Amino acid sequence: MKLNHFFDASIDMLCIANYDGYFEDVNPAFIKLLGYDKEELMSRKINDFVFEEDKEVTQQTRASLHENKKLISFQNRYVTKSGGVVWLSWSAVPVDSEKLVYAIAKDITHEMNLKNARILEFAKMKTVNDDLVRLNYTTSHDLRAPLNNLISLFDVLDYNVLDDDTLQILRYMEISAKGVKESLENYLKLIENARKGLNTLTEIYFDHVLTKTQNVLSSIIKNSRTSISYDFTLCKSVLFDNSYMESIFLNLITNAIKYTIPGDAPRIEIKTEFVDGKIVLYFKDYGQGFDMIKNGSKIFGLNERFNTEQDGKGVGLYLIHNQINSLGGTITVDSELNKGALFTIVFPTQ
């Protein structure tokens, strides 16, 4: 009597099946979920209720029970009387002397729908990412020719006939153009290596990347009176992708200059240290900052902009966030309005 009460009161689906493939008994939870009455369930082969694509594997699994093998967490789909499909997770024990199987099933439809939705979303994201990689490769490749033409113009200029101011401007342009070309070549190499599944990680020295970034941005840094202080004594280098590291420095320094408080000269502090065995890179500026309560969750989003007075597409932080995450690192930010921002980059264990 106690067992019958448990059988009827259980919220899980309980059933007893014979070796011929029919139900001997089902509990109310089974009837409620599938929508058939008890007589319908017991008068037809169990496999008649199974989703078409799962019938073969279900039949094979049921046959193994006849060999006195226990069943744990077997998943298949059943078709309800209304035509819906439900996912069930089965555990069962055969009793060979009785030629019966005692089984319990849990409704996992919600979990499976979420899982399948995630798989579908991942597939969509992968397609978009593949398209972006192809677009980036094509765009970067097509930029080679005009960039090489621009650099070649510097070689034919007669610098002797130029005044000092013009000469300085041209030198800045030449350094910037050659820096862009080098970054472009590195980026193309990165994409090609990624296509081939090759490792793109190399030992990157922070001071080298900073020097290159300062050369590329030399005119902007000078005109804005930007001061950059740094301390890499605790950690001089890290195993990382060179193109990604250059992108990190370029975007964070450019943003710090762009979003400085009007009337102030931009100040940037960069340092490294070890925290819990991991290399950490800090970028600190004293600019306009963010409202973390209002925008904290959106800072690294695509096309997110928090200052409409400045030019920008809201891509830079999104880009470096993805670059860092793709290699197993993290980037976070702490900020207050008009008190600047502190970006913390934690690199994966070396």
N, C-alpha and C positions, 0 to 999 in steps of 0.2 A: 504493500500500500504506500509506504514512504517513497519507494522508487518511482511508483506511478505518479505521485504528486510532484516529484522532482522533474520527471519527464514532461509533464504537462505545464509546469510553471516556468521552465527555463526560457530565457529570452533568446538563447542560441537555438539553432535548428538541430534537433535530435531525430535520428531515424534508425530503424533496424531494417536491413536488407538481406535477402536470401542469395544463395549462390547462383540462382537462375536469373538474377538481374531485375528482381521486382522488390518494391518496398513491402515489408511485413507490417511496419507501423511507422507513423510520423507524428511529431508533436504539433500543437497549435501554432507555434512560431513558424514552422515549416509551411503550414497551410496559409498563414497570413502573408508571408513574404511572396510566395509563388502565386497565390490567388486561386489555386485549384482546391476543390473539396477533397476530403480524405479518400473517398471512393475513386475519384479520377486518378489520384496519385498512385493508388495501390493496384489499379486495374491495367496500367500500362507499363511497359518496360522503362526502367529508370533513364536509359539513354534517350528515350523519346523527348525528355524534358531538357536535355543538354543542348547548348548552343551548337549549331552544325559544325563549326570549325574545331570544336573541342571534343567531338564525339569519339574520334579514334583514340586520342591519348587517354580519354576517360575510360574507355573500354579496356585498354591495355593496363592501366593502373588498377582497375577493378580486378582484372585477372590475376595480378600479382598478389592481391589479398587472399585469393584462394590457395596460394602457396604458403599461407600462414605468416605473411609479412605485414608488419604494422605500417600504417600510413600517417604521415605527419605533414601538415601544411601544404597539401596538394590544392592547387588553385584551378578552377574552371568556371565556365559561365553557364547559367541556366536561363531558359526563356520562361517568363511569367505568362499567365493566362491572358493578360492584356497585351502581350507582344513585347514587353520590355525585357531588358537583359540585366541580370544581376550577377555579380562576381561573388563566388563562395570560396572560402578556405577550409579544407577538410582535414580532419584527423579521424582515423578509424582503426578498430581492432577486430580482427577476424576470430571467431570461435569455431574451429574446424569441426569439433564434435557435434555442434548444432547446425553446421552449414549456414551460419549467420554472420553478418557483419554489423557491429555496433559503431555508429558514426556520429560525429558532431561537426556542424558547419557554422562558420561565422560569416556574416554579410560584410564583405570588404569592398562593396561597390564604390563607396565614396572615396576610399583610399586609392583604388585603382584608377578612378576617373581623374583624381588629382595627379597621380603618377603619369598617366597618359597625356594629360594636359601639359605637364612639365616637359615630357619627351617631345611633344609637338612644338612647344615654344622653343626648346633647345634646337630642334631641327630648323625652325624659322630663323633663329639667331645665327645658326651656322651658315645658312644660305646667305643671309645678309652680310655676315663677316667675310665669306668667300668672295662675294661680289665686291665688297670694299677693298679686299686685298688685290683683286684683279684691277679695280679702278686705280688704286694707289700705285700699283706696279706700272700700269699703262701711263698714268699721268707723270710719274717720276721719270719713266723712260723717255717720254716725249719732251720733257723739259731739258734733257741733256743737250740737245742740239742748240737751242737758243742760248742756253747758259754758256756753252763752250764758245759760241760766237761772241758773246758779251766779253768773256775773259780774253779772247784773242784781240779785241779792240784795245785793251790796255797795253798789249805788246807793241802795237804800231803807233801809239801816241808819242809825240815828241814832248817829253816833260820839260825840256829846256826852255820852251817858249811860254811856259805857264807861270802865272804869279803864285806866290806861296799859298794863298787861301785856296785857290782852285786845285793846286797840286795836292794839298792835304785832303780835300774832298774826294779827289780821284783815288788817292791811296786808300781812304776808308772804303770806297766803293769796290776797289780791287780786292781788298782783304775780305770784305763781306761776300762778294761773288765767289771767291775761291773757297770760303768757308761753307757756303751753300752747296757748292759743287761737291765738296768732300762729304758733307752730310748726305747729299743725294746718292752718291756712290755707295756709302755705307748702308743706306736704307735699302737700295736695290739689292745689295749683297745679303742683307738681313732677310728680305722677302724670298730670295732665291734659296738661301739656306733653309728657311722654314719650309719651303716647298719640298725640299729633299730630306727633311727631317734631321738636318745637321744642327749640332750645338752651336749657338751663336754667343755663348758666354765667354768673356775674356776678362783678364784682370784690368780694371779701370782705376786710374789714379784720379782722385777728385780734383787735385790742383791742376792737372792737365786739362780736364773738361772745363773747369772754371776759366782758365786762361783762354781757351778757344772761344768760349761764350763771350768773354769780355772783348775779344778781338772782333767777333761778328757784330756785337752791339756797341762797339766803341763810340760811334757818333752819338747814339742815343744816350749812352752813359755820360758822355762829356757834356752834351747840351742840357741834360736834366740835372747835372751836378750830383749824380748818384754816387754814394759811397758804399763800397762792398768790403766788409771785413770777414775774415774766415779763419778757421782753426781746424786743421786736419791732423794734428799731431797724435791724437789718440787712435785714429784709424785713417791711414793714408789711401787705402784702395779697397776695392770690393770686386767680387766676381759677378759680373752683370753684362748686359748687352750695351755696347758702346753707343749705338744710335738712340736707344731708349734713355740712356743717361744724359746724352746731349739734349734730348728733348725735354727732360725734367729740368735741367738747369736753365735752358732757354725760356721755357714757359713760365717758370716761377720767377725768374729775374725780370722778364718782360712785364709780367703782371704786377710785380711790386713797383716797377717804375710807372706803369700806366695808371695804377690806382692809388698813387700817393695823395696825401692831403694837399689841396691847392695851396701854393705858397711855400710848401716845405720841400726841401731837397730829399729825395728818396734815400732811405738807409736800409741796407740789407746785411744780415748777419747769417753766416753759414758755418756749421760745425758738425763734426762727427764724434761718435763715442760708441762704446760697447755697452749694451744693456741686456742682461740675462743671456749672454753669449751670442747676441746678434748685433750686427752693425746697424747703427741708426744715424740717419742724416737729417739735420734740422735746417729749415729755411725760415728765418724770422724777418719780417718787415714791419714798418711803423706807419703803414698807410691807412686807407679808409676802412679796411676790415669788412667783416660780415656780421649780420644779425643772425647768430647761431640758432636762436629760438625759432625765428621765422624761416630761415633758409638753410639751416644746418644739414638737413637731409637731402638737399638738392644741389649742394656745392659741386659735386662731381658728376652731375647729370649732363646729358648731351643738350646743347643749345640753351643751357641755363645761364641767364645774365642777371646781375643784381645792380648794375649801374648803366642806365640807358644813355648817360652823357658821354660815355667812352665808346670808341669803336670796338667791335668784337663780335664773335659768333658763338661764344660759350662752348668752345671745342677744346681749348688747351687743357683745362683741368680734367675733363672727361678723358682726353687722350692719355695723359700721363697716369691717371688712375687705372685705366685698362692695361697700359704697358707694365706697370708695377705689379698689378694683380696677376697678369698672365705668367709672370716669372716667380710667383709664389710670395711676393712681398705685400706690404700694406702701406697705405698713405692715409693719414688723418689730419685734421686741421682744428685748431683752437683759435677763436677770434672774438673780438668785440668791435662794435662800430667805432671808427676813428681811433682805434688803439692797435691797429695792425693785425697781423695773422702769423701764426706759427704752424708751419707744415712739418709733420713728422713722418719720415719714410723709414720703415723697418724692412731691411733686406732679408731674404730667406737664409736659413742656416747654411753657412758655407761648407 
